[in-house]
């Protein structure tokens, strides 16, 4: 029973009880003269006033106890931190943000090599085995093959919209795949409690081995008294869950509950204080802003006293006949449906876990295609990152074997002009640019997230820098540089020497 129905029933009950009491009292006291206006107010106004008072008190108590667990409005997620972006940029420019794990789910697979090969080959979408355009011709789609069993369309005499649509089912399965890829890292984090004096204890232990045996017991006691065990705060976990707006509110709430269920199965809630935030987006531009603002807000947290991990994840699917029928009726044109998802787990800035970061990223800097006195263009933004993080190679921003990930579509002519100017200025060859947009075709809401995840995985696998340009909007975007973590470079160098 919904809250609205319960309140209606409660109002009727209060109305009946109050009217019965008032009428009974007035009937038993005939000498009391009451005007019709007062009687109507008492019969109707008094019960409604009581109901309103109870509702107000219930709402106030609920508001006082409410924990900001769900953000139903994407505008809340997209709010900038308390400081302005320029102030945060000045404060944190040069600071690296560490990433512990990343995961992607695409029609080309989950492996970076497979995805890059499909992009290089410009693999075309295939005729869909189930989705039909105008009930006759198959759509050209890109679907994740492991989810094909979920695509059976429900046949019914009526065309009523099912409670949980095909696309919502597929988004849930994509989310599950992403969590499985991150499971090892997430479950390894939960069993770690760091001892801040671990190095001192190890050092003391080594020194004790050189002491006379008769002194060892006394020395152990002295060391334990001087070096008490102090444990750092266990990092909390903030999760930002991005869903497309074409999935209904009821389905989004169900998907949100399913995410909680999966996290409980993994035991995450037992070891972490988890803050879950859900938002919905209509376009890739909104996803780009959410990622940007969530990362910048992560920098503003006092990680020394309250360390926090950040998980940004999102999924989208248009593999749904009913949804495509609605889109065609609205726009009178066929589309190329696709699906995909991404997840990125950021470390806290104090690195209070035993898990080593896989890559480091710069802070994101925004730019405008139309330069003015107050804004920077893409070339100026890259030069700022280059100067702050010192990643130039032979007077160039990238080496000949390093690449640029972008998420522009072919129709974004202003983005193409920006990229051409970057190519000329920094001597970047055309084959070094990789656009992620073809993976999702018209399903574009998660392109920024996918390009972000793939850029991270490229630096992890190839141990090289990767320039990431979010330029989904026609006039603005953001730029990052992804760098392999130092210990990854050291490990690969030592392996090369041993070989």
C-alpha positions as CSV (number, residue, x, y, z in Angstrom):
1,X,0.0,0.0,0.0
2,X,1.5,3.4,-1.0
3,X,1.9,6.3,1.4
4,X,-0.8,8.3,-0.5
5,X,-3.4,5.6,0.0
6,X,-2.5,5.2,3.7
7,X,-2.9,9.0,4.2
8,X,-6.3,9.0,2.4
9,X,-7.5,6.1,4.6
10,X,-6.2,7.9,7.7
11,X,-8.0,11.1,6.7
12,X,-11.3,9.3,6.3
13,X,-11.0,7.6,9.7
14,X,-10.2,10.9,11.4
15,X,-13.1,12.6,9.6
16,X,-15.6,9.9,10.7
17,X,-14.4,9.8,14.3
18,X,-14.4,13.6,14.7
19,X,-17.8,14.0,13.0
20,X,-19.3,11.2,15.2
21,X,-18.0,12.9,18.4
22,X,-19.2,16.4,17.3
23,X,-22.6,15.3,16.2
24,X,-23.2,13.1,19.3
25,X,-22.2,15.9,21.6
26,X,-24.4,18.5,19.8
27,X,-27.4,16.1,19.8
28,X,-27.1,15.4,23.5
29,X,-26.9,19.1,24.3
30,X,-29.9,20.6,22.4
31,X,-29.7,23.8,24.5
32,X,-26.4,24.8,22.8
33,X,-27.0,27.0,19.8
34,X,-24.4,26.6,17.0
35,X,-24.5,28.4,13.7
36,X,-24.2,26.4,10.5
37,X,-20.9,28.0,9.6
38,X,-19.3,27.0,12.9
39,X,-20.8,23.5,12.6
40,X,-19.4,23.0,9.1
41,X,-16.0,24.2,10.2
42,X,-16.1,21.8,13.1
43,X,-17.2,18.9,11.0
44,X,-14.7,19.4,8.1
45,X,-12.1,21.9,9.2
46,X,-11.2,20.4,12.5
47,X,-10.5,16.8,11.1
48,X,-8.4,18.3,8.3
49,X,-6.4,20.4,10.7
50,X,-5.7,17.3,12.8
51,X,-4.6,15.3,9.7
52,X,-2.4,18.2,8.6
53,X,-0.8,18.5,12.0
54,X,0.0,14.8,12.1
55,X,1.4,14.9,8.6
56,X,3.6,17.9,9.4
57,X,4.9,16.3,12.6
58,X,5.6,13.0,10.7
59,X,7.4,14.9,7.9
60,X,9.5,16.8,10.4
61,X,10.5,13.7,12.4
62,X,11.4,11.9,9.1
63,X,13.4,14.9,7.9
64,X,15.4,15.0,11.2
65,X,16.2,11.3,11.0
66,X,16.8,11.2,7.2
67,X,20.3,10.2,6.0
68,X,21.3,11.6,2.6
69,X,21.3,8.1,1.0
70,X,19.7,8.7,-2.3
71,X,20.0,11.7,-4.6
72,X,17.0,11.5,-6.8
73,X,17.8,14.8,-8.6
74,X,20.9,14.9,-10.7
75,X,21.3,18.6,-10.0
76,X,22.3,17.8,-6.4
77,X,25.2,15.6,-7.6
78,X,26.2,18.2,-10.2
79,X,26.6,20.9,-7.6
80,X,30.1,22.2,-7.4
81,X,32.0,22.0,-4.1
82,X,31.8,25.0,-1.7
83,X,34.8,26.6,-3.2
84,X,34.8,27.8,-6.8
85,X,36.4,25.6,-9.5
86,X,39.2,28.1,-10.0
87,X,40.0,28.1,-6.2
88,X,40.0,24.3,-6.1
89,X,42.2,24.2,-9.2
90,X,44.7,26.6,-7.8
91,X,44.8,24.6,-4.5
92,X,45.1,21.1,-6.0
93,X,46.9,21.7,-9.3
94,X,49.9,19.4,-9.4
95,X,48.2,16.9,-7.0
96,X,47.6,13.4,-8.3
97,X,44.5,11.4,-7.7
98,X,45.1,7.6,-7.3
99,X,42.8,5.0,-8.8
100,X,42.6,1.5,-7.2
101,X,40.5,-0.3,-9.8
102,X,38.4,0.2,-12.9
103,X,35.9,-1.9,-14.9
104,X,34.1,-1.6,-18.2
105,X,31.4,-3.6,-19.9
106,X,31.0,-3.0,-23.6
107,X,29.5,-4.8,-26.7
108,X,33.2,-5.5,-27.7
109,X,33.9,-7.2,-24.4
110,X,35.6,-6.3,-21.1
111,X,39.2,-6.7,-22.3
112,X,41.0,-3.6,-23.5
113,X,42.8,-5.4,-26.3
114,X,39.5,-6.6,-27.8
115,X,37.9,-3.2,-27.5
116,X,40.8,-1.4,-29.1
117,X,40.9,-4.0,-32.0
118,X,37.2,-3.5,-32.6
119,X,37.6,0.3,-32.7
120,X,40.7,0.1,-35.0
121,X,38.8,-2.2,-37.3
122,X,35.7,0.2,-37.2
123,X,33.5,-2.8,-36.6
124,X,30.0,-2.1,-37.8
125,X,26.9,-2.9,-35.7
126,X,25.1,-6.2,-36.5
127,X,21.5,-6.8,-37.4
128,X,19.8,-7.5,-34.1
129,X,18.2,-11.0,-33.7
130,X,15.2,-9.6,-31.8
131,X,14.7,-5.9,-32.1
132,X,12.6,-4.9,-35.1
133,X,12.2,-1.5,-36.8
134,X,8.6,-0.9,-37.8
135,X,8.0,-4.6,-37.0
136,X,9.8,-5.6,-40.1
137,X,13.4,-4.7,-40.4
138,X,16.0,-5.5,-37.7
139,X,17.8,-2.7,-35.9
140,X,21.5,-2.4,-36.3
141,X,22.6,-2.8,-32.7
142,X,25.6,-3.4,-30.4
143,X,24.6,-5.7,-27.6
144,X,26.6,-7.4,-24.8
145,X,26.3,-11.0,-25.9
146,X,26.5,-12.4,-22.3
147,X,23.2,-10.7,-21.6
148,X,21.3,-12.1,-24.7
149,X,19.1,-14.4,-22.6
150,X,17.5,-11.3,-21.1
151,X,16.2,-10.0,-24.4
152,X,13.1,-12.2,-24.8
153,X,10.3,-9.8,-25.4
154,X,7.1,-10.6,-23.4
155,X,4.2,-11.4,-25.6
156,X,0.9,-10.1,-24.3
157,X,-2.5,-9.3,-25.8
158,X,-2.4,-5.9,-24.3
159,X,0.5,-3.6,-24.9
160,X,0.8,-2.6,-21.2
161,X,4.3,-1.5,-20.1
162,X,5.8,-4.2,-18.0
163,X,6.8,-3.4,-14.4
164,X,10.5,-4.0,-15.0
165,X,11.5,-3.5,-18.6
166,X,14.1,-5.3,-20.6
167,X,16.5,-2.4,-20.5
168,X,16.2,-2.1,-16.7
169,X,16.9,-5.9,-16.4
170,X,20.0,-5.4,-18.6
171,X,21.2,-2.4,-16.7
172,X,21.0,-4.5,-13.5
173,X,23.1,-7.3,-15.2
174,X,25.7,-4.8,-16.4
175,X,25.9,-3.4,-12.9
176,X,26.4,-6.9,-11.6
177,X,29.2,-7.5,-14.1
178,X,31.0,-4.3,-13.1
179,X,30.8,-5.3,-9.4
180,X,32.2,-8.7,-10.1
181,X,35.2,-7.1,-11.8
182,X,35.8,-4.9,-8.8
183,X,34.9,-7.6,-6.2
184,X,38.5,-8.7,-5.5
185,X,39.7,-5.2,-4.8
186,X,36.6,-4.2,-2.7
187,X,36.7,-7.3,-0.6
188,X,40.5,-7.0,-0.1
189,X,40.0,-3.4,1.2
190,X,37.5,-4.5,3.8
191,X,39.8,-6.8,5.7
192,X,42.6,-4.2,6.1
193,X,43.2,-2.1,9.2
194,X,46.5,-0.3,9.0
195,X,48.8,0.1,11.9
196,X,50.5,3.6,11.7
197,X,53.5,2.3,13.7
198,X,54.1,-0.8,11.6
199,X,57.4,0.4,10.3
200,X,58.7,1.3,13.8
201,X,57.6,-2.2,15.1
202,X,59.4,-3.9,12.2
203,X,62.5,-1.9,12.8
204,X,62.5,-2.6,16.5
205,X,62.0,-6.3,15.9
206,X,65.1,-6.3,13.6
207,X,67.1,-4.6,16.3
208,X,66.1,-7.0,19.0
209,X,67.5,-9.9,17.0
210,X,71.0,-8.5,17.6
211,X,70.6,-8.2,21.4
212,X,71.9,-10.6,24.0
213,X,69.2,-13.3,24.7
214,X,68.9,-12.3,28.3
215,X,67.9,-8.8,27.3
216,X,65.3,-9.7,24.7
217,X,62.3,-10.1,27.0
218,X,63.0,-6.8,28.7
219,X,63.6,-5.0,25.4
220,X,60.3,-6.3,24.0
221,X,58.5,-4.9,27.0
222,X,60.2,-1.5,26.6
223,X,59.5,-1.3,22.9
224,X,55.8,-2.2,23.3
225,X,55.4,0.5,26.0
226,X,57.2,3.2,23.9
227,X,55.4,2.3,20.6
228,X,51.7,1.7,21.3
229,X,49.6,0.3,18.5
230,X,47.6,3.0,16.8
231,X,45.2,2.2,14.0
232,X,44.2,4.6,11.3
233,X,40.6,5.3,10.5
234,X,39.1,2.7,8.2
235,X,38.1,4.4,5.0
236,X,34.4,4.9,4.2
237,X,33.0,4.3,0.8
238,X,31.0,6.8,-1.3
239,X,29.2,5.4,-4.3
240,X,27.8,7.6,-7.1
241,X,25.4,5.5,-9.2
242,X,24.5,7.0,-12.6
243,X,21.4,5.8,-14.5
244,X,19.8,7.0,-17.7
245,X,16.6,9.1,-17.4
246,X,14.7,6.9,-19.9
247,X,14.4,4.3,-17.1
248,X,11.4,5.1,-15.0
249,X,11.7,6.3,-11.4
250,X,10.2,3.1,-10.1
251,X,12.7,1.0,-12.0
252,X,15.6,3.3,-10.9
253,X,14.5,2.8,-7.2
254,X,14.5,-1.0,-7.8
255,X,17.9,-0.9,-9.4
256,X,19.2,1.1,-6.5
257,X,17.8,-1.5,-4.1
258,X,19.5,-4.2,-6.2
259,X,22.8,-2.4,-5.9
260,X,22.5,-2.4,-2.1
261,X,21.7,-6.1,-2.2
262,X,24.8,-6.9,-4.3
263,X,26.9,-4.8,-1.9
264,X,25.5,-6.7,1.1
265,X,26.3,-10.0,-0.6
266,X,29.9,-8.8,-1.0
267,X,30.0,-7.8,2.7
268,X,30.9,-4.2,2.0
269,X,28.5,-2.8,4.5
270,X,30.0,-4.8,7.3
271,X,33.4,-3.1,7.1
272,X,32.6,0.3,5.5
273,X,30.4,3.2,6.2
274,X,28.7,3.3,2.8
275,X,27.1,6.4,1.4
276,X,25.0,5.7,-1.7
277,X,24.0,8.4,-4.2
278,X,21.9,7.8,-7.2
279,X,21.3,10.2,-10.1
280,X,19.9,10.1,-13.5
281,X,21.1,11.7,-16.7
282,X,19.7,12.6,-20.1
283,X,22.9,13.0,-22.0
284,X,26.6,12.4,-22.0
285,X,27.2,16.1,-21.0
286,X,25.4,15.4,-17.7
287,X,27.5,12.3,-17.1
288,X,30.7,14.3,-17.8
289,X,29.7,17.0,-15.3
290,X,28.8,14.4,-12.6
291,X,32.2,12.7,-12.9
292,X,34.1,16.0,-12.9
293,X,32.3,17.4,-9.9
294,X,32.4,14.1,-7.9
295,X,36.2,13.9,-8.4
296,X,36.7,17.6,-7.4
297,X,34.5,17.1,-4.3
298,X,36.6,14.1,-3.4
299,X,39.7,16.3,-3.4
300,X,38.0,18.6,-0.8
301,X,37.5,15.9,1.8
302,X,39.8,15.8,4.8
303,X,41.2,12.3,4.1
304,X,43.6,12.5,7.0
305,X,40.9,12.5,9.7
306,X,38.1,10.9,7.6
307,X,39.5,8.8,4.7
308,X,37.0,8.0,2.0
309,X,37.1,5.9,-1.1
310,X,35.0,7.0,-4.1
311,X,33.3,4.7,-6.5
312,X,31.7,6.2,-9.6
313,X,29.7,3.8,-11.8
314,X,27.0,3.9,-14.4
315,X,25.2,1.7,-16.9
316,X,22.8,2.2,-19.8
317,X,21.0,0.0,-22.3
318,X,18.6,0.7,-25.2
319,X,18.2,-3.0,-26.0
320,X,14.4,-2.8,-25.5
321,X,11.8,-3.1,-28.2
322,X,9.2,-1.0,-26.3
323,X,11.7,1.9,-25.7
324,X,12.7,1.9,-29.4
325,X,9.1,2.0,-30.5
326,X,8.5,5.1,-28.4
327,X,11.7,6.7,-29.7
328,X,10.7,6.1,-33.3
329,X,7.2,7.5,-32.7
330,X,8.7,10.6,-31.2
331,X,11.5,11.2,-33.6
332,X,10.4,9.3,-36.7
333,X,13.8,7.9,-37.3
334,X,15.6,4.7,-36.5
335,X,18.6,4.6,-34.1
336,X,21.4,2.2,-33.5
337,X,20.8,0.9,-29.9
338,X,23.6,-0.2,-27.8
339,X,24.6,-0.7,-24.1
340,X,27.5,-0.5,-21.8
341,X,28.7,0.4,-18.3
342,X,31.8,1.6,-16.4
343,X,33.1,1.8,-12.8
344,X,36.1,3.6,-11.3
345,X,37.3,3.2,-7.7
346,X,39.3,6.1,-6.4
347,X,41.6,5.8,-3.4
348,X,41.5,8.2,-0.5
349,X,44.3,10.8,-0.7
350,X,46.1,9.3,2.3
351,X,46.4,5.8,0.7
352,X,45.3,4.1,3.9
353,X,44.9,0.7,2.2
354,X,47.4,-2.0,1.4
355,X,46.2,-2.1,-2.2
356,X,48.6,-0.2,-4.5
357,X,47.0,2.3,-7.0
358,X,47.0,1.1,-10.6
359,X,47.2,4.6,-12.1
360,X,47.3,8.2,-11.1
361,X,45.3,11.0,-12.8
362,X,45.6,14.8,-12.8
363,X,42.9,17.0,-11.6
364,X,40.4,17.7,-14.4
365,X,40.5,21.1,-16.1
366,X,37.6,22.5,-18.1
367,X,37.9,24.5,-21.3
368,X,35.6,26.3,-23.8
369,X,35.7,26.0,-27.5
370,X,35.1,29.7,-27.9
371,X,37.9,31.4,-26.0
372,X,37.2,34.6,-24.2
373,X,39.1,36.6,-21.6
374,X,37.6,34.5,-18.8
375,X,37.9,31.1,-20.2
376,X,40.7,28.8,-21.5
377,X,40.7,26.8,-24.7
378,X,41.8,23.2,-25.0
379,X,45.4,23.9,-25.9
380,X,45.9,26.2,-22.9
381,X,44.4,23.6,-20.5
382,X,46.8,20.9,-21.8
383,X,49.7,23.3,-21.4
384,X,48.7,24.0,-17.8
385,X,48.6,20.3,-17.0
386,X,51.9,19.8,-18.8
387,X,53.6,22.5,-16.7
388,X,52.0,21.4,-13.4
389,X,52.7,17.6,-13.8
390,X,55.8,17.8,-16.0
391,X,54.9,15.0,-18.4
392,X,56.4,16.4,-21.6
393,X,58.5,14.1,-23.8
394,X,60.9,15.5,-26.3
395,X,59.1,18.9,-26.2
396,X,55.8,17.0,-26.9
397,X,52.9,16.3,-24.6
398,X,52.8,12.7,-25.6
399,X,55.2,10.1,-26.9
400,X,54.8,8.6,-30.4
401,X,53.3,5.4,-28.8
402,X,50.9,7.1,-26.5
403,X,47.3,7.9,-27.4
404,X,44.5,10.3,-26.8
405,X,41.0,9.1,-25.8
406,X,38.1,11.3,-26.7
407,X,34.3,10.8,-26.7
408,X,33.1,13.2,-29.4
409,X,30.7,12.1,-32.1
410,X,31.3,12.7,-35.8
411,X,28.6,15.4,-35.8
412,X,30.4,17.5,-33.2
413,X,32.3,19.7,-35.6
414,X,33.5,22.2,-33.0
415,X,35.0,19.3,-31.0
416,X,36.8,18.1,-34.2
417,X,38.2,21.6,-34.7
418,X,39.5,21.6,-31.1
419,X,41.2,18.2,-31.7
420,X,42.8,19.3,-34.9
421,X,44.3,22.4,-33.2
422,X,45.6,20.1,-30.5
423,X,47.1,17.8,-33.0
424,X,48.9,20.6,-34.9
425,X,50.1,22.3,-31.7
426,X,51.4,19.3,-29.9
427,X,52.5,17.2,-32.9
428,X,50.1,14.4,-32.2
429,X,49.5,12.1,-35.1
430,X,46.0,11.3,-36.4
431,X,46.3,7.6,-35.5
432,X,47.0,8.5,-31.9
433,X,43.4,9.7,-31.4
434,X,40.8,7.1,-30.3
435,X,37.1,8.1,-30.1
436,X,34.9,5.9,-27.8
437,X,31.7,7.3,-29.2
438,X,31.2,4.5,-31.8
439,X,30.9,1.9,-29.0
440,X,27.6,3.2,-27.9
441,X,26.3,4.8,-31.2
442,X,23.1,6.6,-30.3
443,X,23.2,5.3,-26.7
444,X,25.4,8.2,-25.6
445,X,24.6,8.8,-22.0
446,X,27.6,6.8,-20.6
447,X,30.2,7.7,-23.2
448,X,32.2,9.9,-20.9
449,X,32.3,7.2,-18.3
450,X,33.5,4.6,-20.8
451,X,36.2,6.8,-22.2
452,X,37.3,7.5,-18.7
453,X,37.5,3.8,-17.8
454,X,39.2,2.8,-21.0
455,X,41.8,5.6,-20.7
456,X,42.7,4.3,-17.2
457,X,42.9,0.7,-18.4
458,X,45.1,1.7,-21.3
459,X,47.7,3.3,-18.9
460,X,47.5,0.2,-16.7
461,X,48.1,-2.3,-19.5
462,X,50.6,-0.3,-21.6
463,X,52.4,1.5,-18.7
464,X,52.2,4.7,-20.6
465,X,50.5,8.1,-20.2
466,X,47.1,8.6,-21.8
467,X,45.5,12.0,-22.5
468,X,41.8,12.0,-21.9
469,X,39.6,14.7,-23.5
470,X,35.9,14.8,-22.6
471,X,34.4,16.9,-25.4
472,X,30.9,15.7,-25.6
473,X,29.4,19.2,-25.5
474,X,29.7,21.4,-28.5
475,X,31.2,24.3,-26.6
476,X,32.9,23.0,-23.5
477,X,34.7,19.9,-22.1
478,X,37.3,18.8,-19.6
479,X,40.8,17.3,-19.9
480,X,42.8,14.9,-17.8
481,X,46.1,13.1,-18.0
482,X,46.3,9.5,-16.9
483,X,49.7,8.3,-15.7
484,X,50.8,4.8,-14.7
485,X,51.5,4.5,-10.9
486,X,55.2,4.7,-10.0
487,X,55.3,1.2,-8.5
488,X,53.9,-0.2,-11.8
489,X,56.7,1.4,-13.7
490,X,59.3,0.2,-11.2
491,X,58.0,-3.4,-11.5
492,X,58.0,-3.4,-15.3
493,X,61.6,-2.0,-15.3
494,X,62.8,-4.6,-12.9
495,X,61.2,-7.4,-14.9
496,X,62.9,-6.0,-18.0
497,X,66.3,-6.0,-16.3
498,X,65.8,-9.5,-15.0
499,X,64.9,-10.7,-18.5
